[in-house]
Structures are given as C-alpha cells and as structure tokens.
Amino acid sequence: MSGISGQENSAAVGRILWLMAMLCLLGGCVSYQSSDFVQNIDQRYQAGQYLAAAEAIEQQLGLMDVKTRELAAVEARSGEVLLHLEAAENWRLAGNPRRAIAHYDALEDLFKDKDVQSGARRFGENIGAALVNDAVRSYEPPPAERILTNFYKALAFWSLGEKDNARVEFNRANERARIAVERYEAMIVEAQQEGRDANRNLQSSGVQSALRQNFPNMDQWQVYDSFVNPAVAYMNAMFLAGGSGSDIAQAETLLERVNGMIGGNPVIAQDLLNLRKQGRLNNGAAQRWIVYESGLSPVYGEKRFSIPWFTANAFIQVTVALPELVNRPSRSSVNGLAVGNQALVLQPFARMDRVMQTEFQKRWSATVTRAIVSAASKAVLQDRMAKEMGPLGNIVGMVYANASASADTRAWHAMPEQWSLAKIPAKQSENLQIPYGSGLATILSLPANKDVLIYIKQPSPTAAPYVELFYL
C-alpha cells in the first residue's frame, strides 16, 4: 500500500463501494422471482384473476389510467418484454383477444430490436454481465417463449375468425423453431470467445466436478429433438387440416413430426393415418378433439456454489450463481373433465418442462461460461484490491463478489405444465363440464355431427378455465 495515504485509501474504498452498490442495483442482485410485483401477478394468474392481473400490468407499463381504467394504445416499451408477455396472455384469457394481440404485436417489435442489436450495445451488456451478472443483459426470450407468443397470437386470431392472420402466426412459430438451432450455435461461439482467456480454469477438474455435483441429473433429462413444441405443431396441423383453404400435405408433415417426437399417442397416430389414407382428420364420422393446456411451467431458481480459481497471485474460491429449473406445484389434474355423464380420458402428449430442458441444455455451455467469466473478473478485481489496498481491499472485493453473484431467473410465467389430448365421437349434442374451485364448473354445449376442436387452458384447479371451440 506504499504511496497511498490512509485518507486516500478510505476515499478510494468509498468510491469503489458506491460504484459496486450501483452496479448491483442496476444488475438485479435481487432475484427476479422474489419481486413483489412478479409474485402478485403470479398469484392472480394462478387464481384465474386474469383481468386483474392484466390491468395491474397495464398500470405498471403506464398504459392505464388508475382512476378511469381507460387504456392507452399499446406501445412497445423497451426493456419490458416480460411485462408485455404477461399482459398479452392474461388479456387473452380474460376474453380480450384484441388487446392481447396488441401486446403480442409490441413484442414482435421488441424481438426485432433485440435481434438487430448493435455490436457496441451487445459488447456493453457483456461487459456489464462480467462485472455484475447476467441480469444486466436486456431480456432475450428463449425460443420456447417466442414460439408460444406466435402460438397464442394465432389462437387469438383464430378465435376472431381471422384465419389468414392465424396462418401467418403459425408459420412464424415454425420459423422460430427452425432458426433456434442457428441462434444457439452462435451463442455458444460468442460465450467461448468471451471466456477464451479463462479457458484453462474452465476446464479444470475442480470446476467440472463442482458443476457435476450441483447439476447431477441434467444428462438424464428426456429432451425433445430440436426446438419444436409438439403441442404447437399439433394445433397447427389441426388448423391446416380443417375447413376451407386446408393444406393436407403440410398438416401431414407436422403430424409426422409430432408422432415421431412423442410416439405412442393413439389419437395422434390415428389422425396421421386418416390424413394419409383419406385426406381428412376423421374416418367418416364427425369427431371432437379436446386439447387441454393445464398447470404451471417450471421457473428458474438460483443455485450458488464455490469453485476453485487461480489468479495471477493466488488460488482462491469464487462464488458462482447459475439458474436451475424449478417445478411449480400446480395440483392440476386431467381427470376431472366430463362430457355428458361420462368422464373424459385425456392423455398428456407435450410437457413444458421437456421443452425448457431442451433449451436449457443447448445454452448450458454459454450460461456456465458467462457465469464463470463473471466470477473470474471479480476474482481478478479482488486480487488487485488486496494487492493495492491490503486486507480492507480484499474484504471489499470479496463482499462485492458474493453479493453480485446472481443467476438470471427471468422467465414468462403464463406458460403451462403440459398439454393433454382426447378424441370422442360427435354423435349427439352434449355438454362439456370443466370443474374449478369449490364445486363450480364451466359448461360448454357441444354440437352434434360436427368436427370441432375444443381448446382449454387452466393454470390451476381453482382457476376458471379459458375455453374456445373451433370448427374444423
């Protein structure tokens, strides 16, 4: 510490502490999941209070007058991707597809802005992530979320009878799945470039052992091929195979893909066989397809642990924080629905955890690299502060490194746990009953001798379900 007076030392430490505190505040050292606002919206969504959730988000975005409840035109708010996502789906479930579409349109603008982000801006975010954590990066929805935005937007247009617009959104969902592979390949290369100077430590047995110990089951996940969501592809096939302007060839291609991904579902296998042999979904008699989207998707939690790290002057332990998928208890069941007096038997055919696990594995290398590079940067800073300021500098560096180690836990919460499927004959008019709460039920009258698709979304058994009937 020669050449640095006690007064200068105190002033320098004070400036460093202030800078670190500001970086922590800007970088989201508090977990996204622990935000009071996020938890409040989550609770309303799970209770089926979709309108209340949507209006609370509109107020947060500054798009709703608190006194009059009058809504302003939706504008894409930079940095508010997640709020637009939550608002859009809650409006759709609240029965306002137009407002939902307006938010989904805003998201398209925000996605484009992120996709064409300048190199300087991306570089600045990467520097910030290294100094603080991944939460300083502007939120970039993974393919699963982007695909569902187009899927839900397609359903909103379909419910309004705007099939041409719905077709566009289904096509966009397919395209997003296709380009996701290229996106993650580029992400891995970028992360490797960021971490090239730390490569020796990254590949050390101590680091690899710590990763295996803290994430032991990842190699056993049953992931999907590529980034295709089987439920989105199936609903797209149903859309294409029914009504005027049908595209049987494309519907068959999509069903082949879904059947190959999941296998063993008799409804999907029979639908594919009917398309191949007869060029239609039924075998001569009208049918009812029920697609039930239920439960709550996993969210991201945080796992913190220490790894050994070599600096220029010492061997130290640094704190790393990485995201982990955490299941949410939704208590949802597929066994409560009934048609007439007959219980409806549904079979799960697509799971959101597998969709998210597929992506998690693909971006795991990039995520780990960024987290460890960030930890390494703080280790170098701590080492430098200890060298120049002595024990006090070492303590300040250590406190900052531990406080700012935080995983990016941001995610869209209005995604489901799973999709289930059933098919029954449409011989006579009957009522579909969907229970919720304490003995309540939503009742939908089903027509006789009509091919219909009944789409249901219900995040929890206490929530009133959203129900839509599509004629095929």
Secondary structure, 3 states (H helix, E strand, C coil): CCCCCHHHHHHHHHHHHHHHHHHHHHHCCCCHHHCHHHHHHHHHHHCCCHHHHHHHHHHHHCCECCCCCCECCCCCCCCCHHHHHHHHHHHHHCCCHHHHHHHHHHHHHHHHHHHCCCHHHHHHHHHHHHHCCHHHCCCCCCHHHHHHHHHHHHHHHHHCCCHHHHHHHHHHHHHHHHHHHHHHHHHHHHHHHHCHHHHHHHCCHHHHHHHHHHCCCHHHCCCCCCCCCHHHHHHHHHHHHCCCCCCHHHHHHHHHHHHHHHCCCHHHHHHHHHHHHHCCCCCCCCEEEEEEEECCCCEEEEEEEEEEEECCCCEEEEEEEEEEEECCCCCCCCCCCEECCEECCCEEEEEHHHHHHHHHHHHHHHHHHHHHHHHHHHHHHHHHHHHHHCHHHHHHHHHHHHHHCCCCCCCCCCCCCEEEEEEEECCCCEEEEEEECCCEEEEEEECCCCCEEEEEEECCCCCCCEEEEEEC
